[in-house]
């Protein structure tokens, strides 16, 4: 595995001044040699002038948060990260690699969740290149590699969890977004490690049931919500009835036999659990 080797390039402005001076001196010497008919000297100076001229092709610019990968005849030499005008061997090939933070938003994927229900899911992956050598030499196209492997990781993660939480304590795609994001980030990072890519953040951007079952699942969610609400109402009503009986017995306001207690409990539960407002009926006679 080829890993990044940070290389310090020569300051471009310094080299610019040196080449100007050397090139100027060689031109002056060549003119004097030609004027004095010293053709051998002129030829030597001409060759040197050509070599100096070749060095002008060694200049390159490095922008902030950008790396230049240097290669000499197919061999990796190093990566220049220092921003500014730089100079290196003119025979080096120089390939630009962005080190800036980038986003990738996957397309909406249709997969089956852990319970077999078809769902639509998409994610946003925030990533950056941390090793330019691995990004260039370990994979063919690191940007395309990030896109494909991110979607593959998203598919694999989605099949490991259910869309909804069926049992208390279960981790689902909808109920635990933070844990799902951490799981997705780990999944994507494991796949992109070999390409010299660091995953900063991974989050679900779209989550829904597939259109063919969306209406049925909506009814199921509504039914679950109604059952949960009813359970809460009944729990509160029983507590209130229990409190009422305790207070009546404690304060000795009225003595009720078991039959009357059952009737009172029934009436109170009907009043407290009913969807409609109860209509009061005044009892003008004795309750017995």
C-alpha positions in Angstrom: 0.0 0.0 0.0 1.4 3.4 -1.0 1.0 6.0 1.7 1.5 9.8 1.4 4.9 11.3 1.7 4.7 15.1 2.2 7.3 16.8 0.1 8.6 20.4 0.5 8.9 22.1 -2.9 11.3 24.9 -3.6 9.9 28.4 -3.3 8.7 29.5 -6.8 9.5 33.2 -6.4 13.1 32.4 -5.3 13.5 30.0 -8.3 12.0 32.6 -10.6 14.7 35.1 -9.7 17.5 32.5 -10.0 16.3 31.4 -13.5 16.0 35.0 -14.7 19.6 35.8 -13.6 21.1 32.6 -15.0 19.1 32.8 -18.2 20.2 36.4 -18.7 23.8 35.7 -18.1 23.8 32.8 -20.5 22.2 34.9 -23.2 24.9 37.6 -22.7 27.7 35.0 -22.8 26.2 33.4 -26.0 26.1 36.8 -27.7 29.7 37.5 -26.8 30.8 34.1 -28.0 29.0 34.5 -31.3 30.6 37.9 -31.8 34.1 36.6 -31.1 33.5 33.7 -33.4 34.0 31.2 -30.5 31.6 28.6 -32.0 32.4 25.8 -29.5 31.8 28.1 -26.6 28.7 29.3 -28.2 27.4 25.7 -28.7 28.1 24.8 -25.0 26.4 28.0 -23.8 23.4 27.2 -26.1 23.1 23.7 -24.6 23.2 25.2 -21.1 20.6 27.8 -22.1 18.4 25.0 -23.3 18.7 23.1 -20.0 17.9 26.3 -18.1 14.9 26.9 -20.4 13.6 23.4 -19.5 13.6 24.4 -15.8 10.9 27.0 -16.6 8.4 24.1 -16.9 9.0 23.2 -13.2 6.8 26.0 -11.9 3.3 25.1 -10.6 0.7 26.7 -8.3 -0.8 25.1 -5.2 -4.1 26.5 -3.9 -5.1 26.3 -0.2 -6.4 22.9 0.8 -5.1 21.3 -2.4 -2.4 18.8 -2.8 -0.2 18.2 -5.8 0.9 14.5 -6.2 4.3 14.3 -7.9 5.4 11.4 -10.0 8.7 10.8 -11.9 8.4 8.4 -14.8 5.6 6.5 -13.0 7.2 6.5 -9.6 5.5 8.3 -6.7 7.8 11.0 -5.3 5.7 12.9 -2.8 2.8 15.3 -2.3 3.1 19.1 -2.0 0.6 20.7 0.3 2.2 24.1 0.9 0.1 26.8 -0.9 1.7 29.3 -3.3 4.0 29.3 -6.3 6.3 26.3 -6.1 9.1 24.8 -8.2 10.0 21.1 -8.6 11.8 18.9 -11.2 10.3 19.8 -14.5 10.1 16.1 -15.4 7.7 15.5 -12.5 4.1 15.0 -13.5 1.7 16.8 -11.1 -1.8 15.7 -10.3 -4.2 17.9 -8.3 -6.1 16.4 -5.4 -8.6 18.5 -3.4 -8.3 18.3 0.3 -11.4 20.3 1.0 -14.5 19.0 2.7 -17.1 17.7 0.2 -20.7 16.5 0.3 -22.2 13.5 -1.5 -26.0 13.0 -1.5 -27.0 9.6 -2.6 -30.0 8.9 -4.8 -33.2 7.6 -3.2 -32.6 3.8 -2.9 -35.4 1.3 -2.6 -34.4 -1.5 -0.2 -36.1 -3.9 2.2 -35.6 -3.2 5.9 -34.9 -5.8 8.6 -38.6 -6.8 8.7 -38.9 -7.1 4.9 -40.9 -4.0 4.3 -39.8 -2.0 1.2 -38.6 1.5 2.0 -37.0 4.5 0.3 -33.8 5.8 1.9 -31.1 8.4 1.0 -28.2 9.8 2.9 -25.7 12.7 2.9 -22.1 11.9 3.3 -19.6 14.6 4.3 -16.0 13.5 3.5 -12.5 14.7 2.8 -9.2 13.2 1.4 -6.6 12.7 4.1 -4.1 10.6 2.1 -3.5 11.8 -1.4 -1.3 8.8 -2.3 -4.0 6.2 -1.4 -6.6 8.3 -3.2 -4.7 8.3 -6.4 -2.9 4.9 -6.5 -5.1 2.6 -4.5 -8.3 3.1 -6.4 -9.0 4.0 -10.0 -11.3 7.1 -9.4 -11.6 8.0 -5.7 -14.6 10.3 -6.3 -16.6 7.6 -8.1 -15.4 5.1 -5.5 -16.8 7.3 -2.7 -20.2 7.5 -4.5 -20.6 3.8 -5.2 -19.3 2.6 -1.8 -21.4 5.1 0.1 -24.6 3.8 -1.6 -23.5 0.2 -1.0 -23.0 0.9 2.7 -26.3 2.7 3.0 -28.1 -0.3 1.4 -26.3 -2.7 3.8 -27.1 -0.6 6.9 -30.8 -0.2 5.9 -31.3 -3.9 5.8 -29.9 -4.3 9.3 -32.7 -2.2 11.0 -36.4 -2.0 10.9 -38.2 1.2 9.7 -40.3 1.4 12.9 -39.7 0.4 16.5 -41.8 -2.8 17.0 -40.6 -3.6 20.6 -39.4 -1.4 23.4 -35.7 -0.9 23.3 -35.3 -1.9 19.6 -33.2 0.5 17.5 -35.0 1.5 14.3 -34.3 3.8 11.4 -37.0 6.3 12.4 -36.7 6.3 16.2 -32.9 6.5 16.7 -31.5 8.9 14.1 -28.3 9.5 16.1 -27.4 5.9 16.5 -28.3 5.2 12.9 -26.0 8.0 11.8 -23.1 6.6 13.8 -23.7 3.2 12.4 -23.8 4.5 8.8 -20.7 6.6 9.4 -18.8 3.5 10.6 -20.1 1.4 7.7 -19.0 4.0 5.1 -15.6 4.7 6.8 -14.7 1.0 6.7 -15.3 0.9 3.0 -13.5 4.2 2.2 -10.4 3.7 4.4 -8.4 2.1 1.6 -9.0 5.2 -0.6 -7.4 7.6 1.9 -10.8 9.2 2.6 -12.1 10.3 6.0 -15.8 10.4 6.7 -16.7 13.4 8.8 -20.5 12.9 9.0 -23.1 10.6 7.6 -26.9 11.3 8.0 -30.1 10.0 6.6 -31.6 12.7 4.4 -34.8 10.8 3.2 -36.7 8.0 4.8 -40.1 6.7 3.8 -42.0 3.6 3.1 -42.2 2.6 -0.6 -45.3 4.1 -2.4 -46.9 0.7 -2.8 -47.2 0.1 1.0 -47.2 3.7 2.2 -51.0 4.0 2.7 -51.2 0.7 4.6 -48.2 1.6 6.8 -49.8 5.0 7.6 -53.0 3.2 8.8 -50.8 0.9 10.9 -49.0 3.9 12.5 -52.3 5.7 13.2 -53.6 2.5 14.8 -50.5 2.2 17.0 -50.8 5.8 18.0 -54.5 5.4 18.9 -53.7 2.3 21.0 -50.9 4.1 22.8 -53.2 7.1 23.6 -56.0 4.8 24.8 -53.6 2.9 27.1 -52.5 6.2 28.6 -56.1 7.4 29.1 -57.2 4.1 30.7 -54.1 4.2 33.0 -54.9 7.7 34.1 -58.6 6.9 34.6 -57.9 3.9 36.8 -55.6 6.0 38.9 -58.3 8.7 39.3 -61.0 6.2 40.3 -58.7 4.6 42.8 -57.9 8.0 44.3 -61.7 8.8 44.5 -62.5 5.6 46.3 -59.6 6.1 48.8 -60.7 9.7 49.5 -64.3 8.7 50.1 -63.3 5.9 52.5 -60.8 8.0 54.3 -63.1 11.0 54.9 -66.1 8.8 55.6 -68.3 10.9 53.3 -70.4 7.9 52.3 -70.3 4.2 52.8 -70.6 2.1 49.6 -71.1 -1.6 49.4 -69.3 -3.7 46.7 -72.2 -3.3 44.3 -72.3 0.5 44.6 -68.5 0.7 44.3 -68.6 -1.3 41.1 -71.4 0.9 39.7 -69.4 4.0 40.6 -66.2 2.6 39.1 -68.1 1.8 35.9 -69.6 5.3 35.7 -66.3 7.1 36.3 -64.5 5.0 33.7 -67.2 5.7 31.1 -66.9 9.5 31.9 -63.1 9.6 31.9 -62.5 7.3 28.9 -65.3 8.4 26.6 -64.5 10.3 23.4 -67.7 12.4 23.9 -68.5 14.7 26.8 -70.7 12.9 29.3 -74.2 14.3 29.9 -74.9 14.7 33.6 -78.1 13.2 35.1 -79.3 14.6 38.4 -80.6 11.9 40.7 -83.5 13.4 42.7 -84.1 10.3 44.8 -82.0 8.0 47.0 -79.1 6.2 45.4 -80.5 3.1 47.2 
